[in-house]
Structures are given as structure tokens and as C-alpha cells.
Amino acid sequence: MKNNLSNSTRLILLHPYIQKQGSSNRLWLLALVSFLTLAFLATLIYTRESITTTSTVAAVVAAANPRLSASVSRALIHYASNSNNSDHMTYTDMKQISDALRQCSQPCNLLVFGLTPESLLWRALNHNGRTVFIDENRYYAAYIEEKYPEIEAYDVQYATKLSEMEELIAAVKEQVRNECRPVQNLLFSECKLGLNDLPNQLYEVEWDVILVDGPRGYWPEAPGRMAAIFTAAVLARSKRGSNPKTHVFVHDFNMKVDRVTSDEFLCRENLVKSTDTMGHFVLDRMDSNAVQFCRNTHSPPSNSS
């Protein structure tokens, strides 16, 4: 009987190492799953808190950086108008531009033709807005950008001469139905007074305020401001955003060329205020089919060809 039992019975002995190894693997697997779960939950919580924190910070920054107060604006203008630079604007002229910027919906887009002693002032007054400067001197524009990294400046080559003002205005009148239309994207224009070599993205900006304070125009071979004034007129009339109006300021309004060109393209009926040295125009956007700049001028005959 014992022999039969001995022959038929099989004993299975489990080595303690094998039991420990199986338990250890299960523990490691459980630990890994727990770690991944905790990591996922931590990432989810952090992401939600990060989004909430970012939104809160953005709201705080926006609330902490409103437009400049009237007192700060007046102080900036006061010190700028009393600087030792003999070429600076008068307080009255600066105040006109400052008032327009303060009335502008935020963020305000300001385009300035000419880098002048007031450039930093315009950048500061247009707080939280975009201010772009266009200058005829590429080296000076690069110097200003290097010295003041917050300044956005571009150079442009003017192909006009002050002595050619009458011929250039006559050429625009001849092409007012074609290349020199009041409403167009100047990037694709061949009009002699249109600036078509600015950075492409500038033609898409809805400019709220434009200041013409350059280029130079004090001798016959100087480029004069005819092209800058014409370009400002077209940019203002070609707006398609929610704000249909554009304030255009022309400095040195006492200069014959600036006044004549302004009358032709910014138009006397749009002049809201003028001093000896500053003309302030408010232009409305026009229909894309417009064929004249001013209401008090006759539409040119259509081309028969």
C-alpha cells in the first residue's frame, strides 16, 4: 500500500524564490500604473491651473496698462515742447496729435512718416498701441531701432523731387481712374505718388492716425512730402475695418508744397483744424468705385480707349 502510494503520489514544491518573484513583478506593475495615473492627474491639474493663471495675469496686465492718463500725456508733451532741440513741434501741435490718440479705440494704430525729435513721444503717447515710423534714411532708421528696440521703423526710397510737384499732381489726376485711384492696395500700384515698397503687412493695417512729418522738403531736389500725403490719403480711404475714420496730420503746413498737396488729396472739406504749422484732417473711407479724392472737384472724363 505504501509502495502504491509512493508511486502514484507526486509532490509539487514551490521554491520560496519563485513566489517572491511573482509577487515582486505584480508590485512593480502596480507601482508603475499608480505612478502613471498620478503623473496624468498632476499634469491635468497643472495645465488647468496654468491656463487659469495665464488668463488671470493677462486680465491683470490689461487692467494695469490702460491708456495714458491726461496728466501724464500733458507732462510728456510739456517736456518735449520745452526741449533744447530747435526743430521740435510746438505744444499746440503736439496736443492735437495727443488728443486724437486719446480718443482712439484701443489698441490704436499710428503711422508716422519721418523720424523726428518727437518719435519717442509718439511711441509713448500711443500706449498699448502700434506705432510705425517710415523714414527716407535707412541708416538712421537702423540706428534708431538699435538704440531704441521698442521703436518699429522702416526705410523707403522716394522717387520724387520737390521741383516736380505740379507735374506729379497732374499725372495723378490723369490716372485717377486707374493707377492713382483713391481706394486701392498701393502694394500693386504704379502711381507715381504711391509708395508701393513698404513692408507688405503695413498695407493691411487699419491706420487710425497718420502723421506726415517727413521726408525732407526744403530745396528743389529734396523728395518733398507729396508721396507721403498721397499715400496717407489712399490708406485712409481704403480702410475696411469697424472704424471708418482716420485722423491725418500734416506738419509744416505753412510750406506751399504741403498745403497744395493736402488740398488735392486730403481735401479742404476734411480739414477740421489748422495752425501755422499743422493741418488736421479727418477722412472717411470711400467706396471702392470712387474716382475722385475731393467732393469739390470735377470727376475727370473717362478714358475712351
C-alpha positions as CSV (number, residue, x, y, z in Angstrom):
1,M,0.0,0.0,0.0
2,K,2.8,2.3,0.9
3,N,4.5,1.4,-2.3
4,N,1.5,2.2,-4.4
5,L,1.1,5.5,-2.7
6,S,4.7,6.3,-3.2
7,N,4.5,5.5,-6.8
8,S,1.3,7.4,-7.5
9,T,1.8,10.5,-5.4
10,R,3.6,13.5,-6.7
11,L,4.6,16.3,-4.5
12,I,5.0,19.8,-6.0
13,L,7.3,22.0,-4.0
14,L,7.3,25.7,-4.8
15,H,10.6,27.3,-4.1
16,P,10.2,30.5,-2.0
17,Y,12.2,32.5,-4.6
18,I,9.6,31.8,-7.3
19,Q,6.8,33.0,-5.0
20,K,8.7,36.2,-4.2
21,Q,9.5,36.8,-7.8
22,G,5.8,36.7,-8.9
23,S,4.7,39.0,-6.1
24,S,7.5,41.4,-6.9
25,N,6.5,41.6,-10.5
26,R,2.9,42.4,-9.6
27,L,4.1,45.0,-7.1
28,W,6.3,46.7,-9.7
29,L,3.4,46.7,-12.3
30,L,1.0,48.2,-9.7
31,A,3.6,50.8,-8.8
32,L,4.1,51.7,-12.5
33,V,0.4,52.1,-13.1
34,S,-0.1,54.2,-10.0
35,F,2.8,56.4,-11.0
36,L,1.4,57.0,-14.5
37,T,-2.0,57.7,-13.1
38,L,-0.6,60.3,-10.6
39,A,1.5,61.8,-13.3
40,F,-1.5,62.2,-15.6
41,L,-3.6,63.8,-12.8
42,A,-0.8,66.1,-11.8
43,T,-0.3,67.2,-15.5
44,L,-4.1,67.8,-15.9
45,I,-4.3,69.9,-12.7
46,Y,-1.2,71.9,-13.6
47,T,-2.5,72.6,-17.1
48,R,-5.8,73.8,-15.8
49,E,-4.1,76.0,-13.1
50,S,-1.7,77.3,-15.8
51,I,-4.5,78.3,-18.1
52,T,-6.4,79.9,-15.3
53,T,-3.2,81.7,-14.1
54,T,-2.4,82.9,-17.6
55,S,-5.9,84.3,-18.1
56,T,-5.7,86.0,-14.7
57,V,-2.3,87.5,-15.4
58,A,-3.5,88.7,-18.9
59,A,-6.5,90.4,-17.2
60,V,-4.3,92.0,-14.6
61,V,-1.8,93.3,-17.1
62,A,-4.6,94.7,-19.3
63,A,-6.2,96.4,-16.3
64,A,-2.8,97.7,-15.1
65,N,-1.9,99.1,-18.5
66,P,-4.7,101.3,-19.7
67,R,-4.2,104.3,-22.0
68,L,-2.1,107.1,-20.5
69,S,-3.9,109.5,-18.2
70,A,-4.4,113.0,-19.4
71,S,-2.0,114.4,-16.8
72,V,0.8,112.0,-17.9
73,S,0.2,113.0,-21.6
74,R,0.3,116.7,-20.7
75,A,3.6,116.2,-18.8
76,L,5.2,114.4,-21.7
77,I,4.1,117.0,-24.2
78,H,5.2,119.8,-21.9
79,Y,8.8,118.5,-21.5
80,A,9.0,117.6,-25.2
81,S,7.9,121.0,-26.3
82,N,10.4,122.7,-24.0
83,S,13.4,120.6,-25.1
84,N,16.6,122.2,-26.3
85,N,16.1,120.9,-29.8
86,S,15.2,123.8,-32.1
87,D,13.4,121.5,-34.6
88,H,10.7,120.3,-32.2
89,M,7.0,120.8,-32.6
90,T,5.1,123.4,-30.7
91,Y,3.0,122.4,-27.7
92,T,-0.2,123.2,-29.6
93,D,0.7,120.9,-32.5
94,M,1.7,118.1,-30.2
95,K,-1.5,118.5,-28.2
96,Q,-3.6,118.0,-31.3
97,I,-2.0,114.6,-32.0
98,S,-2.1,113.6,-28.4
99,D,-5.9,114.3,-28.3
100,A,-6.5,112.2,-31.4
101,L,-4.6,109.3,-29.8
102,R,-6.5,109.5,-26.6
103,Q,-9.8,109.4,-28.5
104,C,-8.7,106.4,-30.5
105,S,-10.2,103.0,-29.8
106,Q,-7.6,100.7,-28.2
107,P,-5.3,99.4,-29.5
108,C,-4.6,102.3,-31.7
109,N,-2.6,102.1,-35.0
110,L,-0.4,105.2,-35.6
111,L,1.7,105.6,-38.8
112,V,4.3,108.3,-38.8
113,F,6.2,109.5,-41.9
114,G,9.6,110.8,-40.6
115,L,11.8,110.0,-37.7
116,T,12.0,113.3,-35.7
117,P,12.8,114.5,-32.2
118,E,9.2,113.6,-31.2
119,S,9.4,109.9,-32.2
120,L,9.8,108.6,-28.7
121,L,7.0,110.9,-27.6
122,W,4.6,109.4,-30.2
123,R,5.6,105.9,-29.2
124,A,4.9,106.7,-25.5
125,L,1.6,108.5,-26.1
126,N,0.3,105.6,-28.2
127,H,0.4,103.4,-25.1
128,N,-0.6,99.8,-25.8
129,G,-1.0,100.6,-29.5
130,R,1.2,100.0,-32.6
131,T,3.4,102.9,-33.8
132,V,5.3,102.5,-37.1
133,F,7.8,105.0,-38.5
134,I,8.7,105.4,-42.1
135,D,11.9,107.3,-42.9
136,E,13.9,108.1,-46.1
137,N,17.3,107.3,-44.4
138,R,17.9,103.6,-44.0
139,Y,21.0,104.2,-41.8
140,Y,19.2,106.5,-39.4
141,A,16.2,104.1,-39.2
142,A,18.6,101.2,-38.4
143,Y,20.4,103.4,-35.8
144,I,17.1,104.4,-34.1
145,E,15.9,100.8,-33.9
146,E,19.2,99.7,-32.5
147,K,19.3,102.4,-29.9
148,Y,15.6,102.1,-29.0
149,P,14.5,98.5,-29.6
150,E,10.9,99.4,-28.8
151,I,10.8,101.5,-32.0
152,E,9.4,99.9,-35.2
153,A,10.9,101.8,-38.1
154,Y,11.3,101.1,-41.9
155,D,13.1,102.9,-44.7
156,V,11.6,103.8,-48.0
157,Q,13.2,105.3,-51.2
158,Y,11.3,108.3,-52.5
159,A,11.5,108.8,-56.3
160,T,10.0,112.3,-56.2
161,K,11.5,115.8,-56.3
162,L,10.1,118.9,-54.8
163,S,10.5,120.8,-58.0
164,E,8.3,118.3,-59.9
165,M,5.2,118.8,-57.7
166,E,2.9,120.3,-60.4
167,E,3.8,117.6,-62.9
168,L,3.3,114.8,-60.3
169,I,-0.1,116.1,-59.3
170,A,-1.2,116.4,-62.9
171,A,-0.1,112.8,-63.5
172,V,-2.3,111.6,-60.6
173,K,-5.3,113.5,-62.0
174,E,-4.8,111.8,-65.4
175,Q,-4.6,108.3,-63.8
176,V,-7.2,108.8,-61.0
177,R,-9.4,106.1,-62.6
178,N,-6.6,103.7,-63.0
179,E,-3.2,103.5,-61.2
180,C,-3.9,106.5,-58.9
181,R,-7.4,105.6,-57.6
182,P,-8.4,106.9,-54.2
183,V,-9.2,103.4,-53.0
184,Q,-6.7,100.7,-53.7
185,N,-3.9,98.5,-52.3
186,L,-0.8,100.6,-53.1
187,L,1.3,97.5,-53.0
188,F,0.2,96.7,-56.6
189,S,0.0,100.3,-57.8
190,E,2.3,102.0,-60.3
191,C,1.1,105.5,-59.5
192,K,4.0,108.0,-59.4
193,L,3.0,109.3,-56.0
194,G,2.0,106.0,-54.4
195,L,4.5,104.3,-52.1
196,N,4.4,100.6,-53.1
197,D,7.6,99.4,-51.5
198,L,6.7,99.4,-47.8
199,P,6.6,96.1,-46.0
200,N,3.6,94.2,-47.3
201,Q,1.8,93.8,-44.0
202,L,1.6,97.6,-43.5
203,Y,-0.9,97.9,-46.3
204,E,-3.3,95.6,-44.4
205,V,-3.2,97.6,-41.2
206,E,-6.3,99.8,-40.4
207,W,-4.5,103.0,-39.5
208,D,-6.4,105.2,-37.0
209,V,-3.9,108.2,-37.0
210,I,-1.4,109.1,-39.7
211,L,1.2,111.9,-39.2
212,V,3.1,113.3,-42.1
213,D,6.3,114.8,-40.8
214,G,8.7,113.7,-43.5
215,P,10.6,113.3,-45.7
216,R,12.6,116.5,-46.2
217,G,11.3,119.2,-48.5
218,Y,13.3,122.4,-48.2
219,W,15.1,122.6,-51.6
220,P,14.2,121.7,-55.2
221,E,16.0,118.3,-55.3
222,A,14.5,117.2,-52.0
223,P,11.9,114.4,-52.2
224,G,9.1,116.6,-50.6
225,R,6.0,115.2,-48.9
226,M,3.8,114.7,-51.9
227,A,4.1,110.9,-52.0
228,A,3.7,110.7,-48.2
229,I,0.5,112.8,-48.3
230,F,-0.9,110.9,-51.3
231,T,-0.2,107.6,-49.6
232,A,-1.8,108.7,-46.4
233,A,-4.9,109.7,-48.3
234,V,-5.2,106.4,-50.0
235,L,-4.6,104.4,-46.9
236,A,-7.3,106.3,-45.1
237,R,-9.9,106.0,-47.8
238,S,-9.2,102.2,-48.3
239,K,-9.9,101.2,-44.7
240,R,-12.4,98.3,-44.3
241,G,-12.4,97.9,-40.5
242,S,-15.0,98.9,-38.0
243,N,-13.6,102.4,-37.6
244,P,-14.3,104.3,-40.9
245,K,-12.4,107.5,-39.9
246,T,-8.7,108.3,-40.0
247,H,-7.0,111.4,-38.5
248,V,-4.3,112.7,-40.8
249,F,-1.9,115.4,-39.6
250,V,0.4,117.3,-41.9
251,H,3.2,119.1,-40.1
252,D,4.9,122.1,-41.7
253,F,1.5,123.0,-43.1
254,N,2.9,126.5,-43.8
255,M,5.0,125.1,-46.6
256,K,3.4,125.6,-50.0
257,V,4.0,122.1,-51.3
258,D,2.5,120.5,-48.2
259,R,-0.6,122.8,-48.3
260,V,-1.2,122.4,-52.0
261,T,-0.8,118.6,-51.9
262,S,-3.0,118.3,-48.9
263,D,-5.7,120.3,-50.7
264,E,-5.5,118.0,-53.7
265,F,-5.6,114.6,-51.8
266,L,-6.7,115.2,-48.2
267,C,-9.2,117.9,-49.3
268,R,-10.2,121.2,-47.8
269,E,-13.6,119.9,-46.8
270,N,-11.9,117.4,-44.5
271,L,-9.8,120.0,-42.7
272,V,-11.1,120.2,-39.1
273,K,-8.3,122.4,-37.7
274,S,-5.2,124.2,-38.7
275,T,-2.4,126.2,-37.2
276,D,0.5,127.9,-38.9
277,T,2.4,124.7,-38.9
278,M,-0.1,121.9,-38.6
279,G,-3.1,120.7,-40.7
280,H,-5.5,118.3,-39.1
281,F,-7.8,116.3,-41.5
282,V,-10.4,113.6,-40.7
283,L,-11.0,111.3,-43.7
284,D,-13.8,108.8,-44.1
285,R,-13.3,105.6,-46.1
286,M,-14.7,105.6,-49.6
287,D,-16.4,103.2,-51.9
288,S,-14.1,101.1,-54.0
289,N,-15.5,102.7,-57.1
290,A,-14.6,106.2,-56.1
291,V,-12.9,108.2,-58.9
292,Q,-12.1,111.5,-57.2
293,F,-10.4,112.5,-53.9
294,C,-12.4,115.6,-53.1
295,R,-16.1,116.4,-53.5
296,N,-15.4,119.9,-54.7
297,T,-13.5,118.7,-57.8
298,H,-14.9,117.5,-61.1
299,S,-14.6,113.9,-62.0
300,P,-12.1,113.5,-64.9
301,P,-13.5,112.2,-68.2
302,S,-13.3,108.5,-68.6
303,N,-10.7,107.1,-71.0
304,S,-12.1,106.3,-74.3
305,S,-9.6,103.6,-75.0
